[in-house]
Amino acid sequence: MFNLANLREKLKDYLFPVFCLGCKKEGQWICADCVKRIEETETTEFFDAKKFGIKILFSALPYNEGSLSGRALKVFKYDFSEEIFDFFAPIIRNYFLKRREYFENIDMIIPVPLHPRRRAERGFNQAEKIAKIIGDVLKKDAPADAIRRIKYTKNQARLSKTEREKNIAGAFEINKSSTTPLYSGVVLDKKYNFFDKKILLVDDVFTTGATMRECGRLFANQKTKGVYAFTLFRGK
């Protein structure tokens, strides 16, 4: 039977072949042999919640832009190659399967949002994809619209610590209530209540912490039980 999806994949592979970021072998972004080279290094850091907005940061991988995993992240975020997330997905899933007891009291998983314009440019939000996997493992809600990004900012990657803080200041707001269209004439009114909740903020990379700090501070007056954070990478 004719399968259009299979034909599209074959044409894509023929016109835009993929080569392993590690050994240049054709066929996958990261081949099975090179996957074995990735070392997971758990990082757990404690913060003054009143100053920083979060209590503890958990990270799965060290970030080095020249490393294999670092190059994979750059392709994922800046070349908009969503399929490379298949490499990161098991790393995230295994991290939380092994440490499920650390997070059993988390009530809500909230991804750091992209500005609508940035999301349209990229086609996806990497933090949402990470949060979804965590939610599936922990069997917890992971609403993608609990925080809104209301300011279109420069890319943080090439800015200094001070520039990052200025760039991201005022970029987010709490979205306690939103309406989602279901079908013509009908909307679903969703109300988010953060009172007495333990919240896990999720993003891809933590370096200076400017973005996570800005998001964490949004919950200062929400009377939560605590705000924690997970990032796939911990940079320096």
Secondary structure as GFF3:
##gff-version 3
##sequence-region A 1 236
A	DSSP	alpha_helix	4	15	.	.	.	ID=ss1
A	DSSP	alpha_helix	32	35	.	.	.	ID=ss2
A	DSSP	beta_strand	43	46	.	.	.	ID=ss3
A	DSSP	alpha_helix	49	52	.	.	.	ID=ss4
A	DSSP	beta_strand	56	62	.	.	.	ID=ss5
A	DSSP	alpha_helix	68	78	.	.	.	ID=ss6
A	DSSP	three_ten_helix	82	84	.	.	.	ID=ss7
A	DSSP	alpha_helix	85	98	.	.	.	ID=ss8
A	DSSP	three_ten_helix	100	103	.	.	.	ID=ss9
A	DSSP	beta_strand	108	111	.	.	.	ID=ss10
A	DSSP	alpha_helix	116	122	.	.	.	ID=ss11
A	DSSP	alpha_helix	126	138	.	.	.	ID=ss12
A	DSSP	beta_strand	147	149	.	.	.	ID=ss13
A	DSSP	alpha_helix	161	168	.	.	.	ID=ss14
A	DSSP	beta_strand	172	174	.	.	.	ID=ss15
A	DSSP	beta_strand	177	183	.	.	.	ID=ss16
A	DSSP	beta_strand	186	191	.	.	.	ID=ss17
A	DSSP	beta_strand	198	206	.	.	.	ID=ss18
A	DSSP	alpha_helix	210	217	.	.	.	ID=ss19
A	DSSP	beta_strand	226	234	.	.	.	ID=ss20
###
